[in-house]
Amino acid sequence: MSQLSYIHPNAKIGNNVTIEPFSTIYDNVEIGDGTWIGPNVTIFSGARIGKNCRIFPGAVISAIPQDLKFKGEDTTAEIGDNTTIRECVTINRGTTDKMKTAIGSNCLLMAYVHVAHDCILGNNIIVANSVNLAGHVTIEDYTILEGLVAVQQFVKIGAHAFITGGSLVRKNVPPFTKAAREPLQYVGINSVGLRRRGFSNETVLEIEDIYRTLYVKGHNVTNALAVIEQEAPASKEKEQILDFIRESKDGIMRGIS
């Protein structure tokens, strides 16, 4: 640990942690074994950082929320193991809604990403340069957001989804889909990503058939769900899709136009 850094005496620092010069670690911070903290990083109270993470210069972790309702409650910003936080990323801690902001393990947040209060990100997520996540956003495992994506507050993005660069995400994005255009709409399933992650051709085709019923065949959402329930083969992916859509009370992204 560099003598040019400030580390609060009550911070809990694991074994083999490297903290480069000019970084500041506040009270009530926990950093797991093997993590590297680059120069000029600021880690405020409430940060919980896992093992073998890499945090690059200019990142600010666990600053208070940019929310005028925040009254100083004791909340956290949590980062899982093996996650990389690139230059100038900002991750705010939670509010009374979830009491935490959380990013899972094996994630990559590229430069200038902003993660607002009460966002919950799963594992194996890639968030590209200059993505902005408003408060209370949920992103499930294996999702990829390309550069300059902006996600509205309370939006949920399902597992294995792919959002193209520059998109404005105002509605929930169901799992396994690709989303693009303005306004954001369904443009197919993330077949390349699914096959890379070991999904069989049969499963990929079944997912495609489900979304064809939902988005292509002219059904409204209620009728499409009934048809999928009755006609699509039973699978965990089918139930995952149905559950996601039924729980999306404020609606999902539009179909092909």
C-alpha positions in Angstrom: 0.0 0.0 0.0 1.4 3.4 -1.0 2.3 5.9 1.7 0.8 8.5 -0.6 -2.7 7.1 -0.2 -5.1 7.8 2.7 -6.6 4.7 4.3 -8.9 5.1 7.3 -7.7 3.0 10.2 -11.1 1.3 10.5 -11.3 0.2 6.9 -11.1 -3.6 6.5 -8.5 -4.4 3.9 -7.9 -8.1 2.8 -4.7 -9.9 2.1 -2.6 -9.0 -1.0 -4.6 -5.8 -1.7 -2.7 -3.2 -3.7 -3.7 0.5 -3.2 -1.8 2.8 -5.6 -0.8 6.4 -4.8 -3.3 9.2 -4.2 -6.3 7.0 -3.5 -8.6 7.6 -0.6 -10.3 4.8 1.4 -12.9 6.0 4.0 -14.3 4.5 7.2 -16.7 1.6 6.9 -15.1 0.1 3.8 -14.4 -3.5 3.1 -12.0 -4.7 0.4 -11.5 -8.4 -0.4 -8.3 -10.3 -0.9 -6.2 -9.7 -4.1 -8.0 -6.6 -5.2 -6.1 -3.8 -7.0 -7.1 -0.2 -6.4 -5.5 2.1 -9.0 -4.2 5.6 -8.4 -6.7 8.5 -7.7 -9.6 6.2 -6.7 -12.0 7.4 -4.1 -13.9 4.7 -2.0 -16.4 6.2 0.4 -18.1 4.7 3.5 -20.4 1.9 2.8 -18.3 0.2 0.0 -18.1 -3.6 0.0 -15.7 -4.7 -2.6 -15.0 -8.4 -3.3 -11.9 -10.4 -4.1 -9.7 -10.0 -7.1 -11.4 -6.9 -8.4 -9.6 -4.2 -10.4 -10.6 -0.5 -9.9 -9.0 2.0 -12.3 -8.0 5.6 -11.8 -10.7 8.2 -11.3 -13.4 5.8 -10.1 -15.6 6.9 -7.3 -17.3 4.1 -5.3 -20.1 4.5 -2.8 -20.6 8.3 -2.9 -24.0 9.4 -1.5 -27.0 9.2 -3.9 -27.9 12.0 -6.2 -31.3 11.9 -4.7 -32.8 14.8 -2.8 -34.8 12.4 -0.6 -31.6 10.9 0.8 -31.3 11.7 4.5 -28.0 10.1 5.3 -29.2 6.6 6.0 -26.6 3.8 6.5 -26.5 2.1 3.1 -23.9 0.3 0.9 -22.5 -0.1 -2.5 -21.5 -3.7 -3.1 -19.2 -5.1 -5.8 -18.7 -8.9 -6.3 -15.6 -10.9 -6.9 -13.5 -10.6 -10.1 -15.3 -7.5 -11.3 -13.4 -4.8 -13.2 -14.3 -1.1 -12.8 -12.6 1.1 -15.4 -11.6 4.8 -15.4 -14.0 7.4 -14.0 -16.9 5.0 -13.2 -19.2 6.3 -10.5 -21.3 4.0 -8.3 -23.6 5.6 -5.8 -24.7 3.8 -2.6 -28.4 2.9 -1.9 -31.3 4.6 -0.3 -34.1 3.3 1.8 -35.6 1.6 -1.3 -33.1 -1.3 -1.3 -30.6 0.0 1.2 -27.8 -0.9 -1.3 -26.5 -0.6 -4.8 -25.1 -4.0 -5.9 -22.9 -5.2 -8.8 -22.3 -8.9 -9.1 -19.2 -11.0 -9.8 -17.3 -11.2 -13.1 -18.7 -8.0 -14.4 -16.9 -5.3 -16.6 -17.9 -1.7 -16.3 -16.1 0.3 -18.9 -14.9 4.0 -18.6 -17.4 6.7 -17.5 -20.2 4.4 -16.6 -22.6 5.8 -14.0 -24.6 3.4 -11.7 -27.1 5.3 -9.6 -28.6 4.4 -6.2 -30.4 1.2 -5.7 -29.4 -0.4 -9.0 -29.0 -4.1 -8.8 -26.7 -5.8 -11.4 -26.3 -9.5 -11.6 -23.2 -11.5 -12.6 -21.2 -11.7 -15.9 -22.6 -8.3 -17.1 -20.7 -6.1 -19.6 -21.6 -2.3 -19.5 -19.7 -0.4 -22.1 -18.3 3.1 -22.1 -20.5 6.1 -21.0 -23.6 4.0 -20.1 -25.9 5.8 -17.6 -28.1 3.8 -15.3 -30.7 5.9 -13.4 -31.9 4.8 -9.9 -33.6 1.5 -9.1 -32.6 -0.2 -12.4 -32.3 -4.0 -12.3 -30.0 -5.9 -14.8 -30.0 -9.6 -14.8 -27.0 -12.0 -15.5 -25.1 -12.0 -18.8 -26.6 -8.9 -20.2 -24.5 -6.6 -22.5 -25.1 -2.9 -22.8 -23.2 -1.2 -25.6 -21.8 2.3 -25.3 -23.9 5.4 -24.6 -27.0 3.5 -23.5 -29.2 5.4 -21.1 -31.6 3.4 -18.8 -34.6 5.1 -17.2 -35.3 4.6 -13.5 -37.1 1.5 -12.3 -36.4 -0.3 -15.7 -35.6 -4.0 -15.6 -33.4 -5.8 -18.2 -33.7 -9.5 -18.4 -30.9 -12.1 -18.5 -28.8 -12.6 -21.7 -30.3 -9.4 -23.3 -28.3 -7.3 -25.7 -28.9 -3.5 -25.9 -27.3 -1.8 -28.9 -25.2 1.4 -28.6 -26.9 4.8 -28.0 -30.3 3.2 -27.1 -32.7 4.9 -24.7 -34.3 2.3 -22.5 -37.6 3.4 -21.1 -39.4 0.0 -20.8 -38.5 -3.4 -19.5 -36.4 -5.5 -21.9 -37.3 -9.2 -21.7 -34.6 -11.9 -21.3 -32.7 -13.4 -24.3 -33.6 -10.5 -26.6 -31.8 -7.9 -28.7 -33.0 -4.3 -28.5 -32.3 -1.4 -30.8 -33.8 1.6 -32.7 -35.7 4.6 -31.3 -38.0 4.2 -29.7 -36.4 1.0 -28.4 -37.9 -2.2 -29.9 -37.4 -5.9 -30.3 -35.1 -6.8 -33.2 -34.6 -10.5 -32.5 -33.1 -12.7 -29.9 -29.5 -12.7 -28.8 -28.8 -15.9 -30.6 -25.0 -15.3 -30.9 -24.6 -14.7 -27.2 -26.8 -17.6 -26.2 -24.8 -20.1 -28.4 -21.5 -18.8 -27.0 -22.8 -19.5 -23.5 -23.8 -23.1 -24.4 -27.5 -22.9 -25.2 -28.4 -25.7 -27.7 -29.8 -24.9 -31.1 -33.1 -26.5 -30.0 -33.4 -24.1 -27.1 -32.4 -21.1 -29.1 -35.1 -22.0 -31.7 -37.7 -22.5 -28.9 -36.9 -19.0 -27.5 -37.2 -17.5 -31.0 -40.6 -19.1 -31.4 -41.8 -17.7 -28.1 -40.8 -14.2 -29.1 -42.2 -14.6 -32.6 -45.6 -15.3 -31.0 -45.1 -12.2 -28.7 -43.8 -9.7 -31.1 -44.4 -10.8 -34.7 -47.8 -12.6 -35.0 -50.0 -9.6 -34.2 -51.2 -10.7 -30.8 -51.5 -8.2 -27.9 -49.4 -9.1 -24.9 -52.3 -10.8 -23.0 -53.2 -13.1 -25.9 -49.6 -13.8 -26.7 -49.0 -15.0 -23.2 -52.0 -17.3 -23.4 -50.8 -18.8 -26.7 -47.2 -19.3 -25.4 -48.5 -20.9 -22.2 -50.6 -23.4 -24.2 -48.4 -24.1 -27.2 -44.7 -23.6 -26.4 -42.8 -26.6 -25.1 -42.2 -26.7 -21.3 -38.8 -25.3 -20.4 -37.1 -23.1 -17.8 -36.5 -20.5 -20.4 -40.2 -20.4 -21.2 -41.1 -19.9 -17.6 -38.4 -17.3 -17.2 -39.8 -15.3 -20.1 -43.4 -15.6 -18.9 -42.6 -14.6 -15.4 -40.6 -11.6 -16.5 -43.4 -10.3 -18.7 -46.1 -10.9 -16.2 -44.1 -9.0 -13.5 -43.5 -6.0 -15.9 -46.5 -3.9 -14.7 -45.3 -0.8 -16.5 -44.9 -2.7 -19.8 -42.1 -4.1 -22.0 -40.4 -2.7 -25.0 -42.4 -2.5 -28.2 -42.4 -5.0 -31.0 -41.1 -4.7 -34.6 -42.5 -1.7 -36.4 
